[in-house]
């Protein structure tokens, strides 16, 4: 059904998450312009027919089904996404659906599932580089991970990841792999950062809500050794508190902030995932941030964190 389209767009080749990705859909990233004749991509993203359901799913959610080596995401009125073996993503769009809406889920849940299939530790977090090492900001949705990441990037720190943060273990040492060079930010956050939202692409699928893509300037194309994780929470206090975590308490932020943990129940990678979290936590300085519920105090928080950098 879609086979004739694939050849038109396969020149969209990128190095993202340390993988060579050849995609029918262009990403907000710089493509690789010159490839050797014997080049074979790590990942292929194409249009095609997808199954309506998996034959033997081990886990079902509201929109997804997961089994060892395969994953299916069904988004009403947008597309079905079929992920196989950590190597191929097949997309079957709904009639008339625009590319921008399809890409939103492709860059999020779908890519997260593919990284899980490749046994890469994936966190719901933002990341920057500080003096040749990486720093991660994690926490529940809406706590301010992207805001903090964008604020530091605006201060001149190299951007590494937003939302989908991949960690490799290289020669026994954890490192953040640079992801998509873009952030999704609310309109009020852009106002705090003095960024004109009218110059940005809106996140079109979130109807009635003002969220926008902000392109970041990539600063690294290789994994950056992991130094610290700051896990964020909030309280009714008026001041910011930052405390170091020790021992077994360091593992929980990695487990609790794993990207789409429910996917792993079906993909069969939970045992390896716990081992990865333990290895990474043991070699990372982990801190808990508690900020006021009312008022983000962004600049004050960044100043306090810079002292720990």
N, C-alpha and C positions, 0 to 999 in steps of 0.2 A: 504493500500500500504506500509506504513512504520511501522505498528503496531509491527512487530516482533523485530524491532530495539530498541524500547523504553525500554524494560526490561533490555537491555544490559548496559545502561548508566545511569539509574536512581540513581546510587550510587554517582553521582556528585551533592552533596547537599551543599549549601553555605548559609552564612548569609551575605547578601549584601543589602544596603539601608534599614537595619532594618527588612528585610524580609527573611524568609527561602525559598530558591529557589532550586528546584530540576530540573536539566537540563540534557537533552540528550547530549548537547555540553558542554565540560569542559570550565571553565573560568580561567583566570589568577588570581586565588585567592586560599587560603587554604580551602579545603573542610572540612565539618564536618565529623568526623570519627565515632562518636558513636551517634546513634539516638534511642530514646525509641520506643518500639514496636507500641505504639499508635500514633506515629508522623504523622502529616498531614502538608504538605508544604503549605506556603502561595501562592507560584507561581509554576506552572508546565510548563516546556518548553519541547516540544516534536516535533518529525517529524510527518507529517500527510498531508492529503489532505486539501487544503484551497480553499475558494471561489475565482473565477476569479474577482468578484466585489461584493460590498456590495449591499444589496437589496434596501436600502433607505439611501444613503450617504447624510449627511448634508453639507459636504465640500469635494471638490476634489482638489488635487494638481497634480503636474507632476508625482509623484510616489505613492501618498497615497490617500486613501479614509477614511473618518472618520464619525462616527455616534455615538449617545449615546450608550455606553457600547460595541462598537466594532470599530476596526481599522484595516486597511489593507495596508501594504506596499509592493509594487511590484518593485523589483530591477532587471532590465534586465540582463540576463545571470548569475544571482546569486540565487535568491530565492524569494518566496512570504512569507510574515509573517502576520499571522492573530492573533490579540490580542483581548481577550474577557474578559470583566468584571473586568479587573485589576487582573486576576487570572491565565489566561492560554495563552501561546504563542504557536501557531502551525506553523511549518516551512515546506514549500514544496520547496526543493532545485531544481534547474535546473540540468539536467543530467551532471554528471562529475564535478560539482562544489565542490571546496575544503572547508573544515571546517573553515579554517582561514578567508576566504572571507565572509562566512556566519556569522561568529561571529562579524565581524566589525560592520555590520548594527544592529545586535542583541544587542550589547552593547551600541549603540548610539540611533538612532531614535526609534527603537522598544521599548527599555527599557524606553526611555523618554515618549512614548505614554502610556505605562503601568502605569507609575507613575502618569501621568496626570489622568488616569482613576481612580486611588486610591485617587484623590484629594490631592496629595502631590505637594507642590510648587517646580518646577524644573527650575533651572537656567543654562544657558550656561556659566559656570564659573569653576574656580579651587578653592580649599580650603585647608588650613592647620590649624593646631592647635597651639595656642600660649598660654602658661601658663593656660591650661585648658579651653580655649575659642577658638572659630573658627574665622578665617579671610578669606574672599572671595575676589577673583580677577575676575572681569567681564569685558566685552568689546566685540567688534565685532571680527569676525574670523581673525586671523593673527596679532592681536594687541600685543600678547605676554602673554596671561593668563597662558598657559601651561609652557612657559619658566620661568615665575616668580614663579609658583608653584614648578617646578622642582628645581630651584635655591635655594629656601628656604628649600626644603626637603634635598637638598645636604648640607645645613648649619646645619641640625639636627632637623628641625621642623617636627612634625608628619604630614604625608600626610592624607588627607581626601577624596578629589575628584578631578577629572579632566574632563572637558567637560560637563558631566552630574552631576550637583550638586543638591542634594535633600535637602529640608528644611522642617522639621516638626515643628508644633506648639504644644508644650507639656506644659500643664498647663498654657497656655496663653503666653509661652515664645518660641521664635524661636531657633532652633538648627539644625546644619548640620548633616545629617545622612551619615556615611561613605559609600562610593561607591566602585566601582571596584578599586583595588590597582594597577593601571597602568596609564601611561601617553603616549600620542602620540606626538612625538617630531620630528622636522625637523633635517636633518643631520647637518646643520650649528649650530643649537642650541646645539646638542650633542658635537660638537667641542668646543663651548664656555665653556661647562661644563666639558670638558676633559673626556668625556665618549666615549669608543670605540664602534662605531656603528656596527662593525663586530660581536660583541657578542650579538646583539639584533635581535629580530624578526622584519622583515620589514612589513609595512602595505601593503599587496600584492595587494589590490584592486586599490590603487592609482598608476597606471602604469606610469612609467617615472618620478615619483617624489619620493624623498628620505625622507620617514617618517617612524619612527620606534616606536615600543612599548618598553617603559622602565618600568619595574616592580618597584613598590614602596613598601617600608616596611610599612605595616599598623601599625598605632600607637593606634587606638581606635576601639572598636567594639560596642560602644554605641553612641547615638547622643551627639554632643558637642555644648554647648550653643554658639549662634552667638553673636559676639562682633562688628565686623566691616566689611564693604564692601568697596573695592577700585575699582571704575569703570575707565577703561583705555581708553585714546584717544591719539592722536598725533598731532603735529603741526610742522611748519618749524622753530621753535625756537631751540636754541642750549642747552637750560637748561630744567630741569625737574620742573614741577609745581604740587603741591599738595594742594588742597583746600577742606575744609569741606563744605558739603551741609546741608541745614536746611529746616525744614517745608515740604511743598508739594514737593520740589525739590528732597527729598530723595526717593520718591516713584518711579519716572521715571526710575532709573537704574534697579530696580527689574522688572518693566513691560517690559522695552526695552530689557532686557537680559534674558527674559523667554525662556526656551528651546523649540524650535519649536512652537511658539505661534500660528501658523496657525492650528495646530492640535486641539487646544481648540475651534476653530470656529465650528468644526464638533462634537467634543466630548461633547460640551455643558457645559463647566466648566468655562466660562469667568467671570461670576458674582462672583463665589466663589474665582476665581483667584485674582481678584482685591481686594477683602476683605483680602485675605492672604497677598498680597503685602503691603497693608496699615498697617496691624498688625505688619509685620516683619520690615518694614521701621521705624515705630514709635519707635521701641526698639533697633535700630541698628545705630551705628555711620557710616555715609556714606561720602566718600571722592571721589573727582575727581582727577585722575592723568592725566597730559598731558606730554607726553615724546617727544623727538625729532623724526622727521620722519627718519632722517639718524643717525644710530647708536643707539642701544638699551640702552646703558649705564646701563647694568644689575646690576653690583655690586654697582654702585652709587645709583640706585633706591632702591635696597634692603637695603642699609645702611640707606637711608632716611625713609623707611617704618619701619625699626626696631626701630627707635626713637619714632615712633607713637605707636608701639606695647606696 
